[in-house]
Amino acid sequence: MAKLKIRRQSSRRYEAVYIYDSALEDTAIVEKLDKVQSLLALAEPAEIEHWGRRALAYKIGRHENGYYIITHFNAEPKVLPEFERALKLDGGVIRYLITLHEHELGAPKLSDEELAARRGRSDDDDDDEE
Amino acid sequence: MRRQKKPCPITEAGIRYVDYKDDRLLGRFITDYGKILPSRLSGVDARHQRQLSKAVKKARFLALLPYVKGHTG
């Protein structure tokens, strides 16, 4: 059974992925992103990671490529509806996904020694080389 | 006769929470048609299989993975 947690601080950590139209100029994308992120009224600036242009796994409308941006931020839940509305209205956004970021995802970053140890141990069972 | 249980490949990779943005990792756990591979074939433990299933679905929505592989149109 999920326990009901009473949260004292109302701000929560989110991760958002945006897919922008790859036909847009980079500067236009950054501008659009700044504008939409400003609606979040963030206390501290969001961490922004640009993946850049990559092929979509399937066509979305007429789009075959997208410009991917990943951001992390702490925001009040109540500002999200307005934020999402703006994203939906923005024709330059092909798709977006906002998720709660409650845990670090993926494998923790390994220190150099750990990496070396791992390499030494398993040279042959690395099956995902392409 | 029971076969010996495979070690979970996700635990072995040191992953606590499966990342839906890691399409290379997720790509190892889908079939040739793009369906999620059952854990009895991949050896993924139950906890990671639950995470994997949600991660694949998010990755599909973000067009990182196809809904159906080899489908055009």
N, CA and C atoms of all chains as a GROMACS GRO file, in nm:
protein
  609
    1MET      N    1   0.084  -0.121   0.000
    1MET     CA    2   0.000   0.000   0.000
    1MET      C    3   0.087   0.125   0.000
    2ALA      N    4   0.050   0.214  -0.084
    2ALA     CA    5   0.127   0.339  -0.090
    2ALA      C    6   0.093   0.425   0.031
    3LYS      N    7   0.197   0.472   0.092
    3LYS     CA    8   0.174   0.559   0.208
    3LYS      C    9   0.151   0.700   0.160
    4LEU      N   10   0.059   0.766   0.223
    4LEU     CA   11   0.033   0.905   0.186
    4LEU      C   12   0.137   0.991   0.257
    5LYS      N   13   0.215   1.059   0.178
    5LYS     CA   14   0.320   1.141   0.238
    5LYS      C   15   0.273   1.286   0.243
    6ILE      N   16   0.296   1.346   0.355
    6ILE     CA   17   0.264   1.488   0.364
    6ILE      C   18   0.392   1.565   0.333
    7ARG      N   19   0.384   1.644   0.229
    7ARG     CA   20   0.503   1.716   0.188
    7ARG      C   21   0.501   1.856   0.246
    8ARG      N   22   0.612   1.887   0.312
    8ARG     CA   23   0.619   2.020   0.369
    8ARG      C   24   0.657   2.120   0.262
    9GLN      N   25   0.757   2.084   0.184
    9GLN     CA   26   0.792   2.180   0.079
    9GLN      C   27   0.709   2.145  -0.044
   10SER      N   28   0.656   2.245  -0.109
   10SER     CA   29   0.563   2.217  -0.218
   10SER      C   30   0.635   2.200  -0.351
   11SER      N   31   0.759   2.246  -0.358
   11SER     CA   32   0.832   2.237  -0.484
   11SER      C   33   0.878   2.093  -0.508
   12ARG      N   34   0.865   2.048  -0.632
   12ARG     CA   35   0.908   1.912  -0.664
   12ARG      C   36   1.001   1.914  -0.783
   13ARG      N   37   1.079   1.807  -0.793
   13ARG     CA   38   1.177   1.802  -0.901
   13ARG      C   39   1.117   1.731  -1.022
   14TYR      N   40   1.131   1.795  -1.136
   14TYR     CA   41   1.076   1.738  -1.259
   14TYR      C   42   1.185   1.722  -1.364
   15GLU      N   43   1.156   1.632  -1.455
   15GLU     CA   44   1.240   1.618  -1.574
   15GLU      C   45   1.148   1.637  -1.693
   16ALA      N   46   1.187   1.721  -1.785
   16ALA     CA   47   1.105   1.743  -1.904
   16ALA      C   48   1.189   1.716  -2.028
   17VAL      N   49   1.129   1.646  -2.123
   17VAL     CA   50   1.194   1.624  -2.253
   17VAL      C   51   1.109   1.694  -2.357
   18TYR      N   52   1.172   1.775  -2.439
   18TYR     CA   53   1.100   1.844  -2.547
   18TYR      C   54   1.154   1.796  -2.679
   19ILE      N   55   1.066   1.778  -2.774
   19ILE     CA   56   1.110   1.752  -2.911
   19ILE      C   57   1.062   1.868  -2.995
   20TYR      N   58   1.158   1.948  -3.041
   20TYR     CA   59   1.125   2.062  -3.125
   20TYR      C   60   1.138   2.025  -3.272
   21ASP      N   61   1.069   2.100  -3.354
   21ASP     CA   62   1.079   2.087  -3.499
   21ASP      C   63   1.224   2.110  -3.541
   22SER      N   64   1.284   2.011  -3.609
   22SER     CA   65   1.426   2.024  -3.642
   22SER      C   66   1.449   2.125  -3.754
   23ALA      N   67   1.342   2.170  -3.817
   23ALA     CA   68   1.360   2.269  -3.923
   23ALA      C   69   1.385   2.408  -3.865
   24LEU      N   70   1.356   2.427  -3.737
   24LEU     CA   71   1.378   2.557  -3.674
   24LEU      C   72   1.528   2.582  -3.656
   25GLU      N   73   1.564   2.712  -3.655
   25GLU     CA   74   1.703   2.748  -3.626
   25GLU      C   75   1.733   2.720  -3.479
   26ASP      N   76   1.858   2.689  -3.449
   26ASP     CA   77   1.897   2.663  -3.310
   26ASP      C   78   1.861   2.780  -3.219
   27THR      N   79   1.886   2.902  -3.269
   27THR     CA   80   1.860   3.019  -3.185
   27THR      C   81   1.711   3.032  -3.158
   28ALA      N   82   1.629   3.000  -3.257
   28ALA     CA   83   1.484   3.009  -3.240
   28ALA      C   84   1.438   2.908  -3.136
   29ILE      N   85   1.499   2.789  -3.137
   29ILE     CA   86   1.460   2.685  -3.042
   29ILE      C   87   1.495   2.729  -2.900
   30VAL      N   88   1.616   2.780  -2.882
   30VAL     CA   89   1.660   2.826  -2.749
   30VAL      C   90   1.568   2.937  -2.700
   31GLU      N   91   1.531   3.026  -2.791
   31GLU     CA   92   1.442   3.136  -2.756
   31GLU      C   93   1.306   3.085  -2.711
   32LYS      N   94   1.252   2.991  -2.787
   32LYS     CA   95   1.120   2.933  -2.753
   32LYS      C   96   1.126   2.862  -2.618
   33LEU      N   97   1.236   2.790  -2.597
   33LEU     CA   98   1.252   2.716  -2.472
   33LEU      C   99   1.258   2.812  -2.353
   34ASP      N  100   1.336   2.919  -2.368
   34ASP     CA  101   1.348   3.019  -2.261
   34ASP      C  102   1.212   3.077  -2.227
   35LYS      N  103   1.138   3.105  -2.332
   35LYS     CA  104   1.009   3.171  -2.314
   35LYS      C  105   0.913   3.080  -2.237
   36VAL      N  106   0.910   2.953  -2.277
   36VAL     CA  107   0.816   2.862  -2.214
   36VAL      C  108   0.862   2.827  -2.072
   37GLN      N  109   0.993   2.816  -2.053
   37GLN     CA  110   1.045   2.785  -1.919
   37GLN      C  111   1.023   2.901  -1.823
   38SER      N  112   1.013   3.022  -1.876
   38SER     CA  113   0.994   3.138  -1.789
   38SER      C  114   0.860   3.129  -1.717
   39LEU      N  115   0.766   3.052  -1.773
   39LEU     CA  116   0.635   3.037  -1.710
   39LEU      C  117   0.642   2.957  -1.581
   40LEU      N  118   0.754   2.885  -1.562
   40LEU     CA  119   0.767   2.801  -1.444
   40LEU      C  120   0.802   2.880  -1.319
   41ALA      N  121   0.845   3.004  -1.337
   41ALA     CA  122   0.885   3.089  -1.224
   41ALA      C  123   0.984   3.015  -1.135
   42LEU      N  124   1.094   2.973  -1.195
   42LEU     CA  125   1.191   2.892  -1.123
   42LEU      C  126   1.275   2.978  -1.029
   43ALA      N  127   1.300   2.923  -0.910
   43ALA     CA  128   1.386   2.992  -0.815
   43ALA      C  129   1.531   2.987  -0.862
   44GLU      N  130   1.569   2.870  -0.915
   44GLU     CA  131   1.704   2.857  -0.970
   44GLU      C  132   1.691   2.810  -1.115
   45PRO      N  133   1.786   2.848  -1.199
   45PRO     CA  134   1.771   2.812  -1.341
   45PRO      C  135   1.769   2.662  -1.363
   46ALA      N  136   1.696   2.618  -1.464
   46ALA     CA  137   1.686   2.476  -1.496
   46ALA      C  138   1.817   2.428  -1.556
   47GLU      N  139   1.846   2.299  -1.531
   47GLU     CA  140   1.959   2.238  -1.600
   47GLU      C  141   1.911   2.197  -1.738
   48ILE      N  142   1.983   2.240  -1.840
   48ILE     CA  143   1.938   2.211  -1.976
   48ILE      C  144   2.045   2.130  -2.048
   49GLU      N  145   1.999   2.022  -2.109
   49GLU     CA  146   2.092   1.937  -2.184
   49GLU      C  147   2.039   1.926  -2.326
   50HIS      N  148   2.120   1.965  -2.423
   50HIS     CA  149   2.077   1.956  -2.563
   50HIS      C  150   2.125   1.825  -2.623
   51TRP      N  151   2.034   1.746  -2.671
   51TRP     CA  152   2.074   1.628  -2.748
   51TRP      C  153   2.091   1.668  -2.894
   52GLY      N  154   2.020   1.769  -2.934
   52GLY     CA  155   2.027   1.814  -3.072
   52GLY      C  156   1.938   1.733  -3.163
   53ARG      N  157   1.968   1.740  -3.291
   53ARG     CA  158   1.882   1.675  -3.390
   53ARG      C  159   1.907   1.526  -3.396
   54ARG      N  160   1.802   1.450  -3.399
   54ARG     CA  161   1.816   1.305  -3.422
   54ARG      C  162   1.690   1.255  -3.491
   55ALA      N  163   1.704   1.140  -3.553
   55ALA     CA  164   1.592   1.084  -3.627
   55ALA      C  165   1.487   1.032  -3.530
   56LEU      N  166   1.360   1.053  -3.560
   56LEU     CA  167   1.253   0.996  -3.480
   56LEU      C  168   1.239   0.848  -3.517
   57ALA      N  169   1.198   0.766  -3.422
   57ALA     CA  170   1.184   0.623  -3.447
   57ALA      C  171   1.067   0.595  -3.542
   58TYR      N  172   0.974   0.689  -3.548
   58TYR     CA  173   0.862   0.680  -3.642
   58TYR      C  174   0.822   0.821  -3.677
   59LYS      N  175   0.753   0.835  -3.788
   59LYS     CA  176   0.711   0.968  -3.830
   59LYS      C  177   0.604   1.023  -3.737
   60ILE      N  178   0.615   1.151  -3.702
   60ILE     CA  179   0.509   1.216  -3.628
   60ILE      C  180   0.455   1.324  -3.720
   61GLY      N  181   0.338   1.300  -3.775
   61GLY     CA  182   0.286   1.391  -3.876
   61GLY      C  183   0.381   1.392  -3.993
   62ARG      N  184   0.432   1.511  -4.029
   62ARG     CA  185   0.525   1.517  -4.142
   62ARG      C  186   0.670   1.511  -4.094
   63HIS      N  187   0.690   1.506  -3.962
   63HIS     CA  188   0.827   1.514  -3.909
   63HIS      C  189   0.896   1.379  -3.907
   64GLU      N  190   1.022   1.379  -3.952
   64GLU     CA  191   1.102   1.258  -3.943
   64GLU      C  192   1.221   1.277  -3.850
   65ASN      N  193   1.250   1.404  -3.819
   65ASN     CA  194   1.359   1.435  -3.727
   65ASN      C  195   1.307   1.529  -3.621
   66GLY      N  196   1.379   1.532  -3.510
   66GLY     CA  197   1.340   1.624  -3.403
   66GLY      C  198   1.464   1.676  -3.332
   67TYR      N  199   1.447   1.789  -3.266
   67TYR     CA  200   1.556   1.846  -3.186
   67TYR      C  201   1.523   1.819  -3.040
   68TYR      N  202   1.601   1.732  -2.977
   68TYR     CA  203   1.571   1.690  -2.840
   68TYR      C  204   1.640   1.778  -2.736
   69ILE      N  205   1.563   1.818  -2.635
   69ILE     CA  206   1.619   1.893  -2.523
   69ILE      C  207   1.567   1.829  -2.394
   70ILE      N  208   1.658   1.806  -2.300
   70ILE     CA  209   1.619   1.751  -2.170
   70ILE      C  210   1.647   1.857  -2.064
   71THR      N  211   1.550   1.881  -1.977
   71THR     CA  212   1.573   1.979  -1.870
   71THR      C  213   1.533   1.918  -1.736
   72HIS      N  214   1.598   1.965  -1.631
   72HIS     CA  215   1.564   1.929  -1.493
   72HIS      C  216   1.538   2.059  -1.419
   73PHE      N  217   1.432   2.060  -1.338
   73PHE     CA  218   1.405   2.182  -1.261
   73PHE      C  219   1.320   2.149  -1.139
   74ASN      N  220   1.325   2.239  -1.042
   74ASN     CA  221   1.237   2.231  -0.925
   74ASN      C  222   1.128   2.334  -0.944
   75ALA      N  223   1.003   2.289  -0.940
   75ALA     CA  224   0.894   2.383  -0.962
   75ALA      C  225   0.777   2.350  -0.872
   76GLU      N  226   0.692   2.450  -0.855
   76GLU     CA  227   0.568   2.429  -0.781
   76GLU      C  228   0.470   2.355  -0.873
   77PRO      N  229   0.402   2.252  -0.822
   77PRO     CA  230   0.309   2.178  -0.907
   77PRO      C  231   0.201   2.266  -0.968
   78LYS      N  232   0.163   2.372  -0.899
   78LYS     CA  233   0.050   2.453  -0.948
   78LYS      C  234   0.083   2.533  -1.073
   79VAL      N  235   0.211   2.552  -1.105
   79VAL     CA  236   0.243   2.628  -1.226
   79VAL      C  237   0.240   2.539  -1.350
   80LEU      N  238   0.231   2.407  -1.331
   80LEU     CA  239   0.243   2.318  -1.447
   80LEU      C  240   0.129   2.327  -1.549
   81PRO      N  241   0.004   2.338  -1.508
   81PRO     CA  242  -0.102   2.342  -1.609
   81PRO      C  243  -0.084   2.455  -1.711
   82GLU      N  244  -0.047   2.572  -1.661
   82GLU     CA  245  -0.027   2.687  -1.750
   82GLU      C  246   0.091   2.660  -1.844
   83PHE      N  247   0.195   2.600  -1.787
   83PHE     CA  248   0.315   2.564  -1.862
   83PHE      C  249   0.282   2.465  -1.974
   84GLU      N  250   0.206   2.364  -1.940
   84GLU     CA  251   0.170   2.263  -2.041
   84GLU      C  252   0.082   2.322  -2.149
   85ARG      N  253  -0.005   2.413  -2.109
   85ARG     CA  254  -0.094   2.477  -2.207
   85ARG      C  255  -0.010   2.551  -2.312
   86ALA      N  256   0.091   2.623  -2.262
   86ALA     CA  257   0.178   2.699  -2.353
   86ALA      C  258   0.252   2.604  -2.447
   87LEU      N  259   0.294   2.489  -2.393
   87LEU     CA  260   0.367   2.392  -2.476
   87LEU      C  261   0.277   2.336  -2.585
   88LYS      N  262   0.151   2.309  -2.547
   88LYS     CA  263   0.058   2.252  -2.644
   88LYS      C  264   0.029   2.349  -2.756
   89LEU      N  265   0.024   2.479  -2.721
   89LEU     CA  266  -0.009   2.579  -2.822
   89LEU      C  267   0.109   2.610  -2.913
   90ASP      N  268   0.229   2.580  -2.867
   90ASP     CA  269   0.348   2.612  -2.945
   90ASP      C  270   0.362   2.514  -3.062
   91GLY      N  271   0.349   2.565  -3.182
   91GLY     CA  272   0.357   2.480  -3.300
   91GLY      C  273   0.495   2.421  -3.322
   92GLY      N  274   0.597   2.481  -3.263
   92GLY     CA  275   0.734   2.433  -3.282
   92GLY      C  276   0.766   2.309  -3.200
   93VAL      N  277   0.680   2.279  -3.101
   93VAL     CA  278   0.703   2.161  -3.016
   93VAL      C  279   0.629   2.043  -3.077
   94ILE      N  280   0.703   1.943  -3.120
   94ILE     CA  281   0.639   1.825  -3.177
   94ILE      C  282   0.581   1.741  -3.065
   95ARG      N  283   0.658   1.726  -2.957
   95ARG     CA  284   0.613   1.643  -2.846
   95ARG      C  285   0.690   1.683  -2.721
   96TYR      N  286   0.629   1.661  -2.605
   96TYR     CA  287   0.701   1.686  -2.480
   96TYR      C  288   0.656   1.583  -2.378
   97LEU      N  289   0.740   1.560  -2.278
   97LEU     CA  290   0.703   1.469  -2.170
   97LEU      C  291   0.759   1.526  -2.041
   98ILE      N  292   0.671   1.548  -1.944
   98ILE     CA  293   0.714   1.597  -1.813
   98ILE      C  294   0.696   1.483  -1.714
   99THR      N  295   0.803   1.448  -1.644
   99THR     CA  296   0.793   1.341  -1.545
   99THR      C  297   0.851   1.390  -1.413
  100LEU      N  298   0.800   1.333  -1.304
  100LEU     CA  299   0.860   1.359  -1.174
  100LEU      C  300   0.997   1.293  -1.172
  101HIS      N  301   1.094   1.366  -1.123
  101HIS     CA  302   1.229   1.311  -1.119
  101HIS      C  303   1.261   1.281  -0.973
  102GLU      N  304   1.227   1.160  -0.932
  102GLU     CA  305   1.241   1.126  -0.790
  102GLU      C  306   1.368   1.047  -0.761
  103HIS      N  307   1.420   0.983  -0.864
  103HIS     CA  308   1.542   0.905  -0.844
  103HIS      C  309   1.638   0.940  -0.957
  104GLU      N  310   1.765   0.924  -0.930
  104GLU     CA  311   1.861   0.931  -1.039
  104GLU      C  312   1.836   0.810  -1.129
  105LEU      N  313   1.833   0.832  -1.258
  105LEU     CA  314   1.808   0.722  -1.351
  105LEU      C  315   1.939   0.667  -1.405
  106GLY      N  316   1.932   0.543  -1.450
  106GLY     CA  317   2.048   0.482  -1.511
  106GLY      C  318   2.151   0.439  -1.408
  107ALA      N  319   2.268   0.403  -1.455
  107ALA     CA  320   2.373   0.358  -1.366
  107ALA      C  321   2.445   0.479  -1.308
  108PRO      N  322   2.486   0.471  -1.182
  108PRO     CA  323   2.563   0.582  -1.126
  108PRO      C  324   2.696   0.596  -1.199
  109LYS      N  325   2.743   0.719  -1.204
  109LYS     CA  326   2.870   0.742  -1.274
  109LYS      C  327   2.981   0.669  -1.200
  110LEU      N  328   3.060   0.592  -1.273
  110LEU     CA  329   3.167   0.515  -1.211
  110LEU      C  330   3.293   0.600  -1.202
  111SER      N  331   3.369   0.578  -1.095
  111SER     CA  332   3.499   0.644  -1.087
  111SER      C  333   3.594   0.572  -1.183
  112ASP      N  334   3.708   0.635  -1.208
  112ASP     CA  335   3.801   0.579  -1.307
  112ASP      C  336   3.850   0.440  -1.267
  113GLU      N  337   3.876   0.421  -1.135
  113GLU     CA  338   3.926   0.289  -1.090
  113GLU      C  339   3.820   0.182  -1.115
  114GLU      N  340   3.694   0.216  -1.081
  114GLU     CA  341   3.586   0.119  -1.098
  114GLU      C  342   3.572   0.079  -1.245
  115LEU      N  343   3.585   0.180  -1.331
  115LEU     CA  344   3.574   0.154  -1.475
  115LEU      C  345   3.685   0.060  -1.520
  116ALA      N  346   3.804   0.086  -1.472
  116ALA     CA  347   3.920   0.005  -1.509
  116ALA      C  348   3.901  -0.138  -1.458
  117ALA      N  349   3.852  -0.149  -1.334
  117ALA     CA  350   3.830  -0.281  -1.275
  117ALA      C  351   3.727  -0.358  -1.357
  118ARG      N  352   3.622  -0.287  -1.396
  118ARG     CA  353   3.516  -0.352  -1.473
  118ARG      C  354   3.568  -0.400  -1.608
  119ARG      N  355   3.650  -0.314  -1.671
  119ARG     CA  356   3.704  -0.351  -1.800
  119ARG      C  357   3.793  -0.474  -1.790
  120GLY      N  358   3.873  -0.478  -1.686
  120GLY     CA  359   3.965  -0.591  -1.666
  120GLY      C  360   3.890  -0.722  -1.644
  121ARG      N  361   3.777  -0.710  -1.571
  121ARG     CA  362   3.702  -0.830  -1.533
  121ARG      C  363   3.626  -0.890  -1.651
  122SER      N  364   3.560  -0.802  -1.728
  122SER     CA  365   3.467  -0.855  -1.827
  122SER      C  366   3.496  -0.799  -1.966
  123ASP      N  367   3.606  -0.845  -2.022
  123ASP     CA  368   3.639  -0.799  -2.157
  123ASP      C  369   3.553  -0.867  -2.261
  124ASP      N  370   3.510  -0.990  -2.230
  124ASP     CA  371   3.443  -1.068  -2.334
  124ASP      C  372   3.291  -1.068  -2.324
  125ASP      N  373   3.234  -1.029  -2.206
  125ASP     CA  374   3.088  -1.041  -2.199
  125ASP      C  375   3.015  -0.911  -2.231
  126ASP      N  376   3.085  -0.816  -2.289
  126ASP     CA  377   3.020  -0.693  -2.330
  126ASP      C  378   2.954  -0.716  -2.466
  127ASP      N  379   2.825  -0.743  -2.464
  127ASP     CA  380   2.761  -0.786  -2.588
  127ASP      C  381   2.692  -0.673  -2.664
  128ASP      N  382   2.703  -0.550  -2.611
  128ASP     CA  383   2.625  -0.446  -2.678
  128ASP      C  384   2.711  -0.351  -2.761
  129GLU      N  385   2.821  -0.404  -2.813
  129GLU     CA  386   2.901  -0.317  -2.900
  129GLU      C  387   2.844  -0.316  -3.040
  130GLU      N  388   2.839  -0.192  -3.092
  130GLU     CA  389   2.783  -0.182  -3.227
  130GLU      C  390   2.877  -0.104  -3.314
  131MET      N  391   1.348  -3.111  -1.444
  131MET     CA  392   1.477  -3.039  -1.445
  131MET      C  393   1.454  -2.890  -1.466
  132ARG      N  394   1.508  -2.812  -1.375
  132ARG     CA  395   1.494  -2.667  -1.391
  132ARG      C  396   1.626  -2.607  -1.433
  133ARG      N  397   1.615  -2.512  -1.523
  133ARG     CA  398   1.738  -2.447  -1.567
  133ARG      C  399   1.780  -2.347  -1.461
  134GLN      N  400   1.908  -2.326  -1.458
  134GLN     CA  401   1.959  -2.232  -1.361
  134GLN      C  402   1.915  -2.090  -1.397
  135LYS      N  403   1.884  -2.014  -1.293
  135LYS     CA  404   1.835  -1.878  -1.317
  135LYS      C  405   1.948  -1.790  -1.370
  136LYS      N  406   1.912  -1.712  -1.473
  136LYS     CA  407   2.011  -1.619  -1.528
  136LYS      C  408   2.026  -1.500  -1.434
  137PRO      N  409   2.143  -1.441  -1.428
  137PRO     CA  410   2.155  -1.319  -1.350
  137PRO      C  411   2.086  -1.204  -1.425
  138CYS      N  412   2.029  -1.110  -1.349
  138CYS     CA  413   1.958  -1.000  -1.414
  138CYS      C  414   2.058  -0.905  -1.482
  139PRO      N  415   2.046  -0.887  -1.613
  139PRO     CA  416   2.143  -0.803  -1.684
  139PRO      C  417   2.139  -0.657  -1.642
  140ILE      N  418   2.023  -0.612  -1.594
  140ILE     CA  419   2.014  -0.471  -1.555
  140ILE      C  420   2.080  -0.448  -1.420
  141THR      N  421   2.060  -0.542  -1.328
  141THR     CA  422   2.128  -0.533  -1.199
  141THR      C  423   2.279  -0.540  -1.221
  142GLU      N  424   2.319  -0.630  -1.310
  142GLU     CA  425   2.462  -0.647  -1.338
  142GLU      C  426   2.525  -0.521  -1.392
  143ALA      N  427   2.445  -0.443  -1.465
  143ALA     CA  428   2.498  -0.318  -1.522
  143ALA      C  429   2.502  -0.207  -1.417
  144GLY      N  430   2.460  -0.239  -1.295
  144GLY     CA  431   2.467  -0.141  -1.188
  144GLY      C  432   2.357  -0.036  -1.193
  145ILE      N  433   2.245  -0.071  -1.257
  145ILE     CA  434   2.137   0.027  -1.274
  145ILE      C  435   2.032   0.008  -1.165
  146ARG      N  436   2.002   0.117  -1.094
  146ARG     CA  437   1.899   0.111  -0.989
  146ARG      C  438   1.762   0.141  -1.048
  147TYR      N  439   1.757   0.250  -1.124
  147TYR     CA  440   1.632   0.287  -1.189
  147TYR      C  441   1.655   0.295  -1.340
  148VAL      N  442   1.574   0.224  -1.414
  148VAL     CA  443   1.592   0.219  -1.559
  148VAL      C  444   1.559   0.357  -1.618
  149ASP      N  445   1.646   0.405  -1.705
  149ASP     CA  446   1.629   0.536  -1.766
  149ASP      C  447   1.555   0.522  -1.899
  150TYR      N  448   1.443   0.593  -1.911
  150TYR     CA  449   1.365   0.582  -2.035
  150TYR      C  450   1.432   0.653  -2.152
  151LYS      N  451   1.536   0.732  -2.125
  151LYS     CA  452   1.604   0.802  -2.233
  151LYS      C  453   1.719   0.720  -2.291
  152ASP      N  454   1.751   0.608  -2.228
  152ASP     CA  455   1.863   0.526  -2.272
  152ASP      C  456   1.814   0.424  -2.375
  153ASP      N  457   1.799   0.468  -2.499
  153ASP     CA  458   1.737   0.381  -2.599
  153ASP      C  459   1.827   0.265  -2.636
  154ARG      N  460   1.958   0.281  -2.614
  154ARG     CA  461   2.048   0.168  -2.644
  154ARG      C  462   2.027   0.054  -2.547
  155LEU      N  463   2.009   0.088  -2.420
  155LEU     CA  464   1.982  -0.016  -2.320
  155LEU      C  465   1.846  -0.079  -2.347
  156LEU      N  466   1.744   0.006  -2.365
  156LEU     CA  467   1.608  -0.047  -2.384
  156LEU      C  468   1.600  -0.132  -2.509
  157GLY      N  469   1.677  -0.096  -2.609
  157GLY     CA  470   1.676  -0.168  -2.736
  157GLY      C  471   1.717  -0.314  -2.722
  158ARG      N  472   1.787  -0.344  -2.614
  158ARG     CA  473   1.828  -0.484  -2.592
  158ARG      C  474   1.714  -0.568  -2.537
  159PHE      N  475   1.607  -0.501  -2.491
  159PHE     CA  476   1.498  -0.575  -2.427
  159PHE      C  477   1.368  -0.568  -2.505
  160ILE      N  478   1.379  -0.550  -2.636
  160ILE     CA  479   1.261  -0.555  -2.720
  160ILE      C  480   1.285  -0.657  -2.832
  161THR      N  481   1.176  -0.710  -2.885
  161THR     CA  482   1.189  -0.813  -2.988
  161THR      C  483   1.214  -0.748  -3.124
  162ASP      N  484   1.227  -0.831  -3.226
  162ASP     CA  485   1.251  -0.781  -3.362
  162ASP      C  486   1.135  -0.696  -3.412
  163TYR      N  487   1.017  -0.717  -3.353
  163TYR     CA  488   0.902  -0.636  -3.392
  163TYR      C  489   0.882  -0.516  -3.301
  164GLY      N  490   0.962  -0.508  -3.196
  164GLY     CA  491   0.952  -0.394  -3.106
  164GLY      C  492   0.870  -0.418  -2.982
  165LYS      N  493   0.830  -0.545  -2.960
  165LYS     CA  494   0.755  -0.576  -2.839
  165LYS      C  495   0.852  -0.592  -2.721
  166ILE      N  496   0.801  -0.571  -2.601
  166ILE     CA  497   0.886  -0.585  -2.483
  166ILE      C  498   0.915  -0.734  -2.461
  167LEU      N  499   1.042  -0.764  -2.443
  167LEU     CA  500   1.085  -0.903  -2.425
  167LEU      C  501   1.041  -0.954  -2.287
  168PRO      N  502   0.978  -1.071  -2.280
  168PRO     CA  503   0.939  -1.122  -2.148
  168PRO      C  504   1.062  -1.150  -2.062
  169SER      N  505   1.044  -1.132  -1.931
  169SER     CA  506   1.160  -1.146  -1.843
  169SER      C  507   1.208  -1.290  -1.837
  170ARG      N  508   1.122  -1.387  -1.872
  170ARG     CA  509   1.169  -1.526  -1.868
  170ARG      C  510   1.272  -1.550  -1.977
  171LEU      N  511   1.271  -1.467  -2.080
  171LEU     CA  512   1.372  -1.480  -2.185
  171LEU      C  513   1.495  -1.393  -2.157
  172SER      N  514   1.472  -1.275  -2.100
  172SER     CA  515   1.584  -1.184  -2.081
  172SER      C  516   1.652  -1.204  -1.945
  173GLY      N  517   1.580  -1.266  -1.850
  173GLY     CA  518   1.638  -1.286  -1.717
  173GLY      C  519   1.633  -1.163  -1.629
  174VAL      N  520   1.563  -1.059  -1.673
  174VAL     CA  521   1.552  -0.937  -1.592
  174VAL      C  522   1.469  -0.967  -1.468
  175ASP      N  523   1.512  -0.916  -1.352
  175ASP     CA  524   1.435  -0.943  -1.231
  175ASP      C  525   1.306  -0.860  -1.230
  176ALA      N  526   1.214  -0.899  -1.143
  176ALA     CA  527   1.078  -0.843  -1.148
  176ALA      C  528   1.077  -0.692  -1.130
  177ARG      N  529   1.159  -0.644  -1.037
  177ARG     CA  530   1.160  -0.501  -1.009
  177ARG      C  531   1.203  -0.422  -1.133
  178HIS      N  532   1.311  -0.471  -1.196
  178HIS     CA  533   1.359  -0.400  -1.314
  178HIS      C  534   1.267  -0.420  -1.434
  179GLN      N  535   1.200  -0.534  -1.440
  179GLN     CA  536   1.108  -0.557  -1.552
  179GLN      C  537   0.992  -0.458  -1.546
  180ARG      N  538   0.944  -0.429  -1.425
  180ARG     CA  539   0.836  -0.330  -1.410
  180ARG      C  540   0.884  -0.193  -1.456
  181GLN      N  541   1.006  -0.158  -1.415
  181GLN     CA  542   1.061  -0.028  -1.456
  181GLN      C  543   1.081  -0.025  -1.607
  182LEU      N  544   1.132  -0.137  -1.658
  182LEU     CA  545   1.163  -0.147  -1.800
  182LEU      C  546   1.037  -0.127  -1.884
  183SER      N  547   0.929  -0.189  -1.839
  183SER     CA  548   0.805  -0.182  -1.914
  183SER      C  549   0.757  -0.036  -1.925
  184LYS      N  550   0.765   0.037  -1.813
  184LYS     CA  551   0.725   0.178  -1.818
  184LYS      C  552   0.822   0.260  -1.900
  185ALA      N  553   0.952   0.228  -1.887
  185ALA     CA  554   1.053   0.304  -1.959
  185ALA      C  555   1.037   0.288  -2.110
  186VAL      N  556   1.008   0.164  -2.154
  186VAL     CA  557   0.991   0.140  -2.297
  186VAL      C  558   0.872   0.220  -2.348
  187LYS      N  559   0.766   0.226  -2.269
  187LYS     CA  560   0.646   0.297  -2.313
  187LYS      C  561   0.671   0.447  -2.322
  188LYS      N  562   0.749   0.500  -2.228
  188LYS     CA  563   0.785   0.643  -2.236
  188LYS      C  564   0.875   0.667  -2.358
  189ALA      N  565   0.969   0.577  -2.378
  189ALA     CA  566   1.062   0.593  -2.490
  189ALA      C  567   0.989   0.587  -2.624
  190ARG      N  568   0.885   0.504  -2.630
  190ARG     CA  569   0.806   0.496  -2.753
  190ARG      C  570   0.735   0.629  -2.778
  191PHE      N  571   0.678   0.684  -2.672
  191PHE     CA  572   0.607   0.811  -2.686
  191PHE      C  573   0.701   0.919  -2.738
  192LEU      N  574   0.826   0.917  -2.693
  192LEU     CA  575   0.922   1.018  -2.733
  192LEU      C  576   0.992   0.983  -2.864
  193ALA      N  577   0.942   0.882  -2.933
  193ALA     CA  578   0.999   0.841  -3.062
  193ALA      C  579   1.146   0.802  -3.052
  194LEU      N  580   1.187   0.754  -2.935
  194LEU     CA  581   1.322   0.699  -2.921
  194LEU      C  582   1.322   0.553  -2.962
  195LEU      N  583   1.206   0.488  -2.942
  195LEU     CA  584   1.187   0.349  -2.984
  195LEU      C  585   1.061   0.346  -3.070
  196PRO      N  586   1.055   0.254  -3.165
  196PRO     CA  587   0.934   0.243  -3.246
  196PRO      C  588   0.825   0.166  -3.171
  197TYR      N  589   0.700   0.192  -3.203
  197TYR     CA  590   0.592   0.109  -3.150
  197TYR      C  591   0.595  -0.026  -3.219
  198VAL      N  592   0.614  -0.023  -3.351
  198VAL     CA  593   0.628  -0.145  -3.430
  198VAL      C  594   0.750  -0.130  -3.518
  199LYS      N  595   0.845  -0.220  -3.502
  199LYS     CA  596   0.967  -0.211  -3.582
  199LYS      C  597   0.939  -0.256  -3.724
  200GLY      N  598   0.998  -0.188  -3.819
  200GLY     CA  599   0.984  -0.227  -3.958
  200GLY      C  600   0.856  -0.180  -4.021
  201HIS      N  601   0.779  -0.102  -3.947
  201HIS     CA  602   0.653  -0.050  -4.000
  201HIS      C  603   0.681   0.085  -4.065
  202THR      N  604   0.636   0.100  -4.190
  202THR     CA  605   0.654   0.231  -4.254
  202THR      C  606   0.518   0.284  -4.295
  203GLY      N  607   0.507   0.413  -4.292
  203GLY     CA  608   0.381   0.472  -4.335
  203GLY      C  609   0.318   0.558  -4.228
   0.00000   0.00000   0.00000
